[in-house]
């Protein structure tokens, strides 16, 4: 599936609420809804004329509908019966409902995140070197050995539209910050090796694949493995598991958030950039309870705003901005932390001879 070959879905549902929720969920996950109708308003000609890759049928009424029965006998594309009544979008059950639906769609008509890979070629061809933010004096004057294990680690989470947003964020970010990053990107595994160069080529930050048994280091962005789960040992070293990420996302941003917050607690943060679906929403409450921070890319700057929108609408995001403004916000946040730490240091006592 490419950006110009988005899978088409035709929805038949007999309640307006269900049609509305399905429309949001499907378009937010990167699919194209070509029909969304009450079965009572359909006729055979409309069904025959509809060009779709999948029929999604979600009926609350139990009585037989001859038109739908006929469709089931004659359809040349897959027919998927829905997951039943959709939960409220902000309820704790919604992410599970969406994951089940997306998992089935992914197997039947493909994963829209496969469109991310081809977009990397544009980033690799980009010649522009944007102006980098200045490093505040309080951070510039603080001794920092680039490459030492990072005490504070932030997750950069993204899906469709993510690589360009991540690159803009890293291009703006100065080196010399006392923080490391892990970067979880929904993308086809065949593009995994290209991702570090595409997002890091103009940055002062080293973008590297994850290394089993090593630490996330200051001045570094670690790319989360696409196919295998990344966690942390009690000592903070990266553990690349033999098991796959929980379905249907690869990598699972929810699981990565849980693993990060479990170890780093209040010394972790999450920035959700452009992306599809609501991956990350199920783990957001845990991150906040652990003391972690959640920020989001502003909707009007996203290729696909569904992922950051779901965090904002759930009340989990404390700051939203475009990628460069997010970089500036992080620089200021770290400078404030440094000032607070300095204020807590005891004042040296001067004694007479």
C-alpha positions as CSV (number, residue, x, y, z in Angstrom):
1,X,0.0,0.0,0.0
2,X,1.3,3.4,-0.9
3,X,0.2,6.9,-0.1
4,X,-1.6,7.0,-3.5
5,X,-3.3,3.6,-3.0
6,X,-5.3,4.0,0.2
7,X,-7.5,1.0,0.9
8,X,-11.2,1.9,0.4
9,X,-13.9,0.8,2.8
10,X,-17.7,0.9,2.5
11,X,-19.7,1.0,5.7
12,X,-23.2,-0.2,6.3
13,X,-24.5,0.5,9.8
14,X,-28.0,1.1,11.1
15,X,-27.4,3.6,13.8
16,X,-26.1,7.2,13.2
17,X,-23.8,7.0,16.2
18,X,-22.1,3.8,15.0
19,X,-21.6,5.3,11.5
20,X,-20.0,8.4,13.0
21,X,-17.6,6.5,15.2
22,X,-16.6,4.1,12.4
23,X,-16.0,7.1,10.1
24,X,-13.7,8.6,12.6
25,X,-11.9,5.4,13.4
26,X,-11.4,4.4,9.8
27,X,-10.2,7.7,8.5
28,X,-8.1,8.3,11.6
29,X,-6.4,4.9,10.9
30,X,-5.6,5.9,7.3
31,X,-8.4,4.2,5.3
32,X,-10.7,5.9,2.8
33,X,-14.4,5.6,3.5
34,X,-16.2,5.6,0.2
35,X,-19.7,4.8,1.5
36,X,-21.2,5.2,5.0
37,X,-24.9,4.5,5.0
38,X,-28.0,3.2,6.8
39,X,-29.1,-0.1,5.0
40,X,-32.6,1.3,4.8
41,X,-31.3,4.1,2.4
42,X,-29.5,1.7,0.1
43,X,-30.6,0.2,-3.1
44,X,-29.0,-2.5,-5.3
45,X,-27.8,0.0,-7.9
46,X,-25.8,1.9,-5.2
47,X,-24.2,-1.3,-4.0
48,X,-23.2,-2.4,-7.5
49,X,-21.7,1.0,-8.3
50,X,-19.7,1.2,-5.1
51,X,-15.9,0.7,-5.7
52,X,-14.5,-0.6,-2.5
53,X,-11.8,-3.0,-1.2
54,X,-13.9,-4.1,1.8
55,X,-17.5,-4.0,3.1
56,X,-17.8,-3.3,6.8
57,X,-21.3,-4.3,8.1
58,X,-22.3,-3.3,11.6
59,X,-26.0,-3.9,12.4
60,X,-27.7,-3.5,15.7
61,X,-31.0,-4.8,14.4
62,X,-31.4,-8.5,14.2
63,X,-34.1,-8.8,11.5
64,X,-33.0,-10.0,8.0
65,X,-32.1,-7.4,5.4
66,X,-32.5,-8.9,1.9
67,X,-30.2,-6.2,0.4
68,X,-27.4,-7.1,2.8
69,X,-28.0,-10.9,2.3
70,X,-27.7,-10.4,-1.5
71,X,-24.4,-8.4,-1.0
72,X,-23.0,-11.3,1.0
73,X,-23.7,-13.7,-1.8
74,X,-22.4,-11.5,-4.6
75,X,-19.5,-9.4,-3.2
76,X,-16.1,-9.8,-4.9
77,X,-14.2,-8.2,-2.0
78,X,-14.0,-9.2,1.7
79,X,-16.9,-8.6,4.0
80,X,-16.2,-7.8,7.7
81,X,-18.8,-7.8,10.4
82,X,-18.1,-5.1,13.0
83,X,-17.0,-5.3,16.6
84,X,-20.4,-4.4,17.9
85,X,-21.4,-1.2,19.6
86,X,-18.4,1.1,19.7
87,X,-17.4,2.5,23.1
88,X,-17.2,6.2,23.7
89,X,-14.1,7.6,22.1
90,X,-12.6,8.7,25.4
91,X,-13.5,5.6,27.4
92,X,-10.9,3.1,28.5
93,X,-12.5,0.4,26.3
94,X,-12.2,2.4,23.0
95,X,-8.5,1.7,22.3
96,X,-9.1,-2.1,22.7
97,X,-12.1,-1.9,20.4
98,X,-10.1,0.1,17.8
99,X,-7.1,-2.3,18.0
100,X,-9.4,-5.3,17.4
101,X,-10.9,-3.6,14.4
102,X,-7.6,-2.4,13.0
103,X,-6.0,-5.8,13.5
104,X,-8.7,-7.4,11.3
105,X,-8.5,-4.7,8.6
106,X,-4.7,-5.0,8.5
107,X,-4.9,-8.7,7.7
108,X,-7.7,-8.3,5.1
109,X,-6.7,-5.1,3.2
110,X,-3.2,-4.0,4.5
111,X,-1.7,-1.6,6.9
112,X,-1.9,2.2,5.9
113,X,1.4,2.8,7.8
114,X,3.2,1.1,4.8
115,X,2.8,4.5,3.1
116,X,5.4,5.9,5.5
117,X,8.4,4.1,4.0
118,X,8.3,5.7,0.5
119,X,8.0,9.2,2.0
120,X,11.5,8.8,3.4
121,X,13.0,9.4,-0.1
122,X,11.9,13.0,0.1
123,X,13.7,13.5,3.4
124,X,16.8,11.9,2.1
125,X,16.8,14.4,-0.9
126,X,16.1,17.4,1.3
127,X,19.1,19.9,1.2
128,X,17.8,22.5,3.6
129,X,19.6,23.0,6.9
130,X,17.1,24.8,9.2
131,X,18.3,27.2,11.8
132,X,19.0,25.5,15.1
133,X,17.8,26.8,18.5
134,X,20.4,28.3,20.8
135,X,21.4,26.3,23.9
136,X,20.6,28.3,27.0
137,X,23.6,29.4,29.1
138,X,22.5,27.4,32.1
139,X,22.7,24.2,30.0
140,X,25.8,25.3,28.1
141,X,27.6,25.9,31.4
142,X,26.6,22.5,32.9
143,X,29.2,19.8,32.5
144,X,27.9,17.1,30.2
145,X,29.6,14.2,28.6
146,X,27.8,13.4,25.4
147,X,27.4,9.7,25.2
148,X,27.0,9.1,29.0
149,X,23.9,7.1,30.0
150,X,20.9,9.4,30.0
151,X,19.0,9.7,33.3
152,X,16.1,11.3,31.5
153,X,14.6,9.6,28.4
154,X,11.8,10.9,26.1
155,X,9.8,8.8,23.6
156,X,9.2,10.3,20.2
157,X,6.1,8.5,18.9
158,X,4.8,8.7,15.3
159,X,3.0,7.1,12.4
160,X,1.8,8.6,9.1
161,X,3.6,11.9,8.6
162,X,5.9,11.2,11.5
163,X,9.4,11.1,9.9
164,X,9.1,14.7,8.5
165,X,7.8,16.0,11.8
166,X,10.6,14.1,13.8
167,X,13.2,15.5,11.4
168,X,11.9,19.1,11.9
169,X,12.0,18.5,15.7
170,X,15.6,17.1,15.7
171,X,16.9,19.7,13.2
172,X,15.8,22.5,15.5
173,X,17.1,20.8,18.7
174,X,20.6,21.9,19.8
175,X,23.1,19.4,21.1
176,X,24.4,19.4,24.6
177,X,21.0,18.5,26.3
178,X,21.0,16.2,29.3
179,X,18.5,13.8,27.7
180,X,18.2,10.8,25.4
181,X,15.4,9.7,23.1
182,X,13.8,6.5,21.9
183,X,11.9,6.9,18.6
184,X,8.9,4.6,17.9
185,X,7.7,4.9,14.3
186,X,5.0,2.8,12.6
187,X,6.6,1.8,9.3
188,X,7.2,-1.2,7.1
189,X,10.3,-3.2,8.4
190,X,11.9,-3.0,5.0
191,X,12.5,0.7,5.6
192,X,13.9,0.3,9.1
193,X,17.5,0.7,8.0
194,X,16.8,4.0,6.1
195,X,15.0,5.7,8.9
196,X,18.0,6.9,11.0
197,X,19.6,8.6,8.1
198,X,16.4,10.1,6.9
199,X,15.5,11.9,10.1
200,X,19.0,12.6,11.5
201,X,21.0,13.8,8.5
202,X,20.9,17.5,9.4
203,X,20.8,17.1,13.1
204,X,23.4,17.3,15.9
205,X,21.8,14.2,17.4
206,X,23.1,10.7,16.6
207,X,20.3,8.5,15.4
208,X,21.1,4.8,16.0
209,X,19.4,1.4,16.1
210,X,18.6,0.0,19.5
211,X,21.5,-2.1,21.0
212,X,20.7,-4.9,23.4
213,X,22.4,-4.5,26.7
214,X,23.5,-0.9,26.2
215,X,22.0,2.3,27.6
216,X,20.2,5.1,25.9
217,X,22.8,7.9,25.9
218,X,22.7,11.7,26.1
219,X,22.8,13.2,22.6
220,X,21.3,10.1,21.1
221,X,18.1,9.0,19.4
222,X,17.5,5.3,19.6
223,X,15.2,3.9,16.9
224,X,12.8,1.3,18.4
225,X,12.9,-2.0,16.6
226,X,10.0,-2.5,14.3
227,X,9.5,-6.2,14.8
228,X,10.7,-7.0,18.4
229,X,9.7,-5.4,21.7
230,X,12.1,-3.1,23.4
231,X,12.2,-2.9,27.2
232,X,14.7,-1.9,30.0
233,X,16.5,-3.8,32.7
234,X,16.6,-2.7,36.3
235,X,19.9,-1.0,35.5
236,X,18.4,0.9,32.6
237,X,20.0,-1.0,29.8
238,X,18.0,-1.8,26.7
239,X,16.5,-5.3,26.4
240,X,15.5,-6.4,22.9
241,X,13.0,-9.2,23.3
242,X,12.6,-12.2,21.0
243,X,8.8,-11.6,21.1
244,X,6.9,-9.4,18.7
245,X,5.1,-6.3,19.7
246,X,1.4,-6.8,20.8
247,X,-0.9,-6.7,17.7
248,X,-1.8,-4.8,15.7
249,X,0.9,-2.1,15.7
250,X,4.6,-2.5,15.0
251,X,6.0,-1.1,17.1
252,X,3.3,-0.7,19.7
253,X,3.5,2.8,21.1
254,X,1.3,1.8,24.0
255,X,3.7,-1.0,25.0
256,X,6.7,1.2,24.5
257,X,5.2,3.9,26.8
258,X,4.5,1.3,29.5
259,X,8.0,-0.1,29.3
260,X,9.6,3.4,29.4
261,X,7.4,4.7,32.3
262,X,7.9,1.5,34.3
263,X,11.7,2.1,34.4
264,X,12.1,5.9,34.2
265,X,8.9,7.0,35.9
266,X,9.0,10.8,36.5
267,X,12.2,11.0,34.4
268,X,10.5,10.1,31.2
269,X,8.4,12.0,28.7
270,X,6.4,11.3,25.5
271,X,5.9,13.5,22.5
272,X,3.2,12.2,20.1
273,X,3.7,13.4,16.5
274,X,1.6,13.0,13.4
275,X,0.0,9.6,13.2
276,X,-3.0,7.4,12.6
277,X,-5.3,5.8,15.1
278,X,-5.1,6.0,18.9
279,X,-2.0,4.0,19.6
280,X,-0.6,5.5,22.9
281,X,-4.0,6.4,24.5
282,X,-4.3,3.2,26.4
283,X,-0.9,3.7,28.2
284,X,-1.2,7.5,28.7
285,X,-2.9,7.3,32.1
286,X,-0.1,5.0,33.4
287,X,2.6,7.4,32.1
288,X,1.0,10.3,33.9
289,X,0.5,8.3,37.2
290,X,4.3,7.5,37.1
291,X,5.0,11.2,36.9
292,X,5.9,11.2,33.1
293,X,5.1,14.1,30.8
294,X,3.0,13.9,27.6
295,X,3.2,16.5,24.8
296,X,1.6,16.4,21.3
297,X,2.1,17.9,17.9
298,X,-0.6,20.5,17.0
299,X,-3.3,19.1,14.7
300,X,-3.0,21.7,11.9
301,X,0.6,20.8,11.5
302,X,0.0,17.0,11.2
303,X,-0.4,15.0,8.0
304,X,-2.7,12.8,10.1
305,X,-3.7,14.2,13.6
306,X,-5.6,11.2,14.9
307,X,-2.9,9.9,17.3
308,X,-2.0,13.2,19.0
309,X,-5.7,14.2,18.9
310,X,-6.7,11.1,20.9
311,X,-4.2,12.1,23.6
312,X,-5.4,15.7,23.8
313,X,-9.0,14.7,23.8
314,X,-8.3,12.3,26.7
315,X,-6.8,15.1,28.7
316,X,-3.3,13.6,28.8
317,X,-1.3,16.2,26.8
318,X,0.0,19.2,28.7
319,X,1.5,21.0,25.7
320,X,0.8,21.1,22.0
321,X,2.8,22.9,19.3
322,X,4.4,22.4,15.9
323,X,7.7,20.4,15.8
324,X,10.0,23.3,16.1
325,X,8.0,24.8,19.0
326,X,8.1,21.4,20.7
327,X,11.9,21.4,20.4
328,X,11.9,24.9,22.0
329,X,9.6,23.8,24.7
330,X,11.9,20.9,25.6
331,X,15.0,23.1,25.7
332,X,13.2,25.5,28.0
333,X,11.8,22.6,30.1
334,X,15.3,21.2,30.6
335,X,16.8,24.6,31.4
336,X,14.1,25.1,34.1
337,X,15.0,21.7,35.6
338,X,18.7,22.7,35.6
339,X,17.9,26.0,37.3
340,X,15.8,24.2,40.0
341,X,18.6,21.8,40.6
342,X,21.1,24.6,41.0
343,X,18.8,26.4,43.4
344,X,18.7,23.3,45.7
345,X,22.5,23.1,45.9
346,X,24.0,24.4,49.2
347,X,25.7,27.7,49.1
348,X,29.5,27.3,49.7
349,X,30.5,28.7,53.1
350,X,33.4,31.2,53.2
351,X,35.4,31.1,56.4
352,X,38.1,33.5,57.5
353,X,41.7,32.6,57.8
